[in-house]
Structure formats: C-alpha cells, structure tokens
Amino acid sequence: MIPGQIAEAHKRLAAWGGETICVTQACGIMTAALIGGDSQVAQLVRELRESLRASGGSVAILRMPETMRGETDVWDCRSDSLPLMREIKRRFDANRVLNPGRFVGGI
C-alpha cells in the first residue's frame, strides 16, 4: 500500500474506533491488520482494492472473521487468467472436492 493510502485507512478506522497495524518490506509487500467493525473494515478493503488496482497492486485477506466470509472476496483476483484457472480446476477436480470455493475467484 502506498503510505498515503495506509495513512488514510488509519485515520478512517481511528474515527470508527478501530486501528491499523502495518509492516512493510523493502520489496513492496505490506502486511496490515485492519481492526474494527466488520462493515467498516469490509468497506475500507473495497476502497483500498479500488485505489491499488490503478497501480497494479492488490489486497489479499489473510485472516477475517466468519461474519465477513461470503461477502468479501479473500483474493480479489481481477486477472484475465481466471477463466484458464477455472478450466484447469474443472479438468483436475470435476467433482469440486478439493477445497471448493477457497481459491481465487471462488475456484
């Protein structure tokens, strides 16, 4: 995340009574904990994803409450390779028994 984006996330979550905790690596990968109400965090994740897409970035969720599952995509895959990944999954796991719905795009 760009420092301005994480500063904005911190400011907004603080206004809602939440907080952010961030660790950034030199290679450009940032791990951030967004702690607050589920609906506020989900909204913030959607906004961060939208703003990061323009620069080729993305937001993957490593851990979230059960209440957010199903409403928030963990992977946020907007790749043109998704149809190919779905076809590979269909061919190798036609009965969808291997972790159904747990990978990119609900694969």
trRosetta pair geometry for C-beta under 8 A, 3 or more apart (Angstrom, degrees):
i j d omega theta_ij theta_ji phi_ij phi_ji
1 5 4.8 -123 -178 84 101 119
1 6 4.6 110 111 -52 132 100
1 9 7.6 -28 180 0 158 140
1 22 7.6 -91 51 -133 124 135
1 30 5.0 -83 19 59 83 152
1 32 6.6 4 6 -27 140 142
1 48 6.7 -39 -113 -159 121 117
1 52 6.7 -74 -109 -86 68 124
1 57 7.3 127 -90 169 45 155
1 59 7.9 39 -72 -89 102 100
2 5 4.6 86 60 4 84 107
2 6 7.3 -171 83 -5 41 84
2 52 7.8 -178 -5 -100 94 82
2 55 7.5 94 -47 20 120 163
3 6 6.0 -60 -145 41 33 103
3 7 6.1 36 156 -22 68 107
4 7 5.6 -53 -145 36 31 114
4 8 6.4 32 154 -19 64 104
5 8 5.7 -53 -150 35 32 111
5 9 6.4 34 150 -19 64 104
5 48 6.2 107 172 -128 122 86
5 51 5.9 172 -114 106 128 141
5 52 7.2 78 -149 -65 173 89
6 9 5.3 -47 -145 36 38 115
6 10 6.3 44 152 -23 66 101
6 20 6.6 175 -174 149 86 154
6 22 5.6 37 -168 -76 145 159
6 30 7.1 -109 -70 164 141 157
6 32 6.4 -150 -126 -101 114 146
7 10 5.6 -50 -149 34 31 114
7 11 6.4 32 152 -20 63 106
8 11 5.7 -53 -147 36 32 112
8 12 6.3 27 157 -16 66 107
9 12 6.0 -58 -146 39 28 107
9 13 6.2 22 160 -13 66 110
9 20 5.6 91 116 -77 102 151
9 32 7.4 44 104 166 154 152
9 34 6.7 -78 172 -108 122 113
9 44 5.7 99 -134 -172 93 124
9 48 6.5 19 -80 -76 128 121
10 13 6.2 -60 -144 41 25 104
10 14 6.1 27 157 -21 63 110
10 19 7.5 11 -144 -160 76 52
10 20 4.3 -100 -94 32 76 129
11 14 5.9 -58 -148 35 25 112
11 15 6.6 28 153 -21 62 105
12 15 5.7 -53 -153 31 33 113
12 16 6.7 19 152 -8 65 107
12 40 7.7 -175 142 -177 101 107
12 44 6.3 167 96 -101 136 118
13 16 5.7 -63 -150 45 37 105
13 18 3.7 -77 -178 84 95 108
13 19 5.9 -175 124 -63 122 9
13 20 5.6 126 45 -40 147 90
13 34 6.2 -150 -87 -158 148 83
13 35 7.1 94 179 64 138 55
13 36 4.8 -139 -149 -43 96 142
13 40 6.9 128 -113 139 69 124
13 41 7.6 44 -108 -88 112 74
13 44 6.8 5 -64 -77 95 164
14 17 7.7 61 -171 -65 30 11
14 18 6.8 -95 -67 69 28 57
14 19 6.5 55 -84 -97 73 59
16 36 5.2 59 100 -161 121 136
16 37 6.3 -106 160 18 125 106
16 40 4.7 130 -177 -142 169 163
17 36 6.7 129 81 -133 68 93
17 37 7.7 59 65 -23 104 98
18 34 7.0 30 152 174 137 67
18 35 5.1 178 -166 98 93 60
18 36 2.4 -44 -81 -79 147 105
18 37 6.9 -116 -58 5 121 63
18 40 6.5 -176 -13 101 143 138
18 41 7.2 173 -137 -67 167 93
19 35 5.0 -4 57 60 76 110
19 36 7.3 157 16 -57 42 89
20 32 5.9 -16 -167 -171 101 107
20 33 6.7 156 -157 79 48 60
20 34 5.8 -10 -106 -104 83 60
20 35 7.3 -175 -81 21 33 79
21 32 6.9 155 79 -158 48 56
21 33 4.2 5 51 46 100 109
21 35 7.3 38 -2 -9 99 115
22 30 6.0 -11 -163 -175 104 110
22 31 7.1 156 -152 85 53 50
22 32 4.5 -11 -101 -104 84 87
22 33 7.7 -146 -66 24 45 64
23 30 7.0 163 83 -156 45 61
23 31 5.0 -4 57 58 95 97
23 32 7.8 -171 25 -75 57 48
24 29 7.5 164 -153 90 55 43
24 30 4.5 -20 -103 -104 79 90
24 31 8.0 -167 -77 25 38 60
25 28 7.1 -34 81 35 83 25
25 29 4.8 7 42 59 118 86
25 30 7.3 -156 17 -78 71 43
31 62 7.5 2 -142 -6 102 147
34 41 4.8 140 121 -136 117 102
34 44 6.1 -172 -162 92 150 138
34 45 7.1 -161 44 -62 161 89
35 41 7.7 -11 -126 -86 6 129
36 40 4.9 -68 124 84 126 126
36 41 5.2 159 64 -55 93 95
36 44 7.9 72 53 4 137 143
37 40 4.5 78 66 13 93 109
37 41 6.7 -172 84 -8 43 88
38 41 6.0 -61 -144 40 27 107
38 42 6.1 27 159 -20 65 109
38 65 5.9 -86 -96 56 114 133
38 67 5.2 -66 -104 99 164 120
38 68 5.3 -156 -156 -67 109 97
39 42 5.7 -51 -142 37 30 113
39 43 6.4 33 157 -19 63 106
40 43 5.8 -55 -150 36 30 111
40 44 6.3 28 153 -18 64 109
41 44 5.6 -57 -146 39 32 113
41 45 6.3 36 154 -22 66 104
41 64 8.0 175 121 -134 135 103
41 68 7.5 -57 87 -92 114 145
42 45 5.7 -51 -147 34 30 112
42 46 6.6 33 153 -19 63 103
42 68 5.8 -174 -76 -134 113 111
42 71 6.5 -10 -139 115 150 113
42 72 5.0 -129 -129 -73 100 128
43 46 5.8 -53 -153 33 32 112
43 47 6.5 27 152 -15 65 108
44 47 5.7 -56 -147 39 33 110
44 48 6.2 34 155 -19 67 106
45 48 5.7 -53 -143 38 30 111
45 49 6.3 33 157 -21 64 106
45 59 6.0 -169 -159 122 83 148
45 61 6.9 5 -139 -74 147 115
45 72 6.3 50 82 -152 148 130
46 49 5.9 -56 -151 35 27 112
46 50 6.5 28 153 -20 63 107
46 72 7.9 -115 -56 -123 89 95
47 50 5.7 -53 -148 34 32 113
47 51 6.4 23 158 -12 66 108
48 51 6.0 -61 -146 42 30 104
48 52 6.0 22 160 -14 67 114
48 59 5.3 76 108 -55 113 151
49 52 6.0 -63 -141 42 26 105
49 53 6.4 41 159 -38 63 100
49 58 6.9 18 -133 -151 83 54
49 59 4.8 -102 -80 27 82 116
49 76 5.3 -136 -129 -143 134 146
50 53 6.1 -45 -154 13 27 116
51 54 6.6 -46 -173 15 39 111
52 55 6.1 -70 -163 48 50 96
52 57 3.4 -83 180 85 105 112
52 58 6.2 -176 117 -67 128 18
52 59 6.3 124 38 -34 151 92
53 56 7.6 46 -169 -74 34 15
53 57 7.0 -96 -63 62 24 66
53 58 7.4 57 -87 -89 65 63
53 78 6.6 11 -125 45 121 158
58 76 5.5 168 -167 96 100 120
58 78 7.8 -168 -107 21 112 99
59 76 5.6 56 65 13 70 161
60 74 6.7 31 -164 154 72 69
60 75 5.7 -2 -122 -129 93 46
60 76 6.5 -135 -85 30 54 102
61 64 5.1 3 165 -35 133 120
61 72 6.7 61 -22 130 161 118
61 74 4.8 -107 55 -141 100 63
61 75 8.0 -91 27 -50 77 29
64 68 4.6 -79 156 68 124 134
64 69 6.9 153 94 -60 112 72
64 72 6.6 -118 173 77 170 133
64 74 7.4 -146 12 -104 127 87
65 68 5.3 94 65 3 78 99
65 69 7.9 -125 106 -18 48 83
66 69 5.5 -40 -158 7 45 118
68 71 5.9 -102 -165 57 51 101
68 72 4.8 -16 169 21 101 124
69 72 7.4 -72 -100 48 22 81
73 76 5.4 132 101 -69 114 53
73 77 7.7 -116 160 17 135 70
73 106 7.9 -77 -124 -48 100 83
74 102 8.0 -4 37 -167 150 55
75 103 7.1 33 -41 170 150 45
75 104 4.3 -122 124 -106 166 67
75 105 7.1 -63 72 -21 133 50
77 82 5.7 132 132 -86 124 115
77 104 4.0 67 -39 -166 149 107
77 105 5.0 -69 64 -44 131 88
79 82 5.3 137 76 -36 81 86
79 104 7.7 -2 28 173 119 142
80 83 7.7 -26 175 17 54 99
81 84 5.1 -54 -167 43 67 117
81 85 5.9 70 136 -25 84 101
82 85 5.6 -54 -144 37 34 112
82 86 6.3 37 156 -21 66 103
82 104 6.8 -130 -114 133 91 112
82 105 4.8 118 -149 -59 118 158
83 86 5.6 -52 -148 34 33 113
83 87 6.5 32 154 -19 65 104
84 87 5.7 -54 -149 35 32 111
84 88 6.5 33 153 -19 65 104
85 88 5.7 -52 -148 35 33 112
85 89 6.4 35 153 -19 64 106
85 103 7.9 -133 162 123 128 125
85 104 6.4 0 125 78 162 119
85 105 7.0 125 84 38 127 134
85 107 5.9 -80 134 -74 106 157
86 89 5.6 -56 -150 38 31 113
86 90 6.3 34 151 -22 66 105
86 105 6.8 -78 -65 106 102 138
86 107 5.9 -140 -98 -102 64 106
87 90 5.5 -50 -145 34 33 113
87 91 6.4 29 157 -17 65 106
88 91 5.9 -58 -148 38 30 108
88 92 6.2 1 164 4 66 113
89 92 6.5 -72 -138 50 23 91
89 93 5.5 -41 -175 47 66 107
89 96 7.9 43 156 -102 105 77
89 103 7.7 -171 -92 59 139 137
89 107 4.7 -163 -55 -169 165 111
90 93 7.4 -73 -109 65 12 64
90 94 6.1 47 179 -104 57 62
91 94 7.0 5 -138 -63 14 88
93 96 5.9 88 137 -91 101 33
93 97 6.4 -141 -164 38 101 67
93 98 4.7 -98 -119 27 144 111
96 100 4.4 63 165 -104 100 116
97 100 7.0 -20 -102 -42 11 105
99 102 4.2 -74 170 38 102 131
99 103 6.7 82 116 -31 120 94
101 106 5.0 -22 -136 -163 72 71
101 107 7.4 164 -102 77 24 21
102 107 8.0 -60 58 80 47 62
103 106 7.8 7 68 105 56 6
103 107 4.3 -43 74 69 105 99
104 107 5.9 14 68 13 63 115
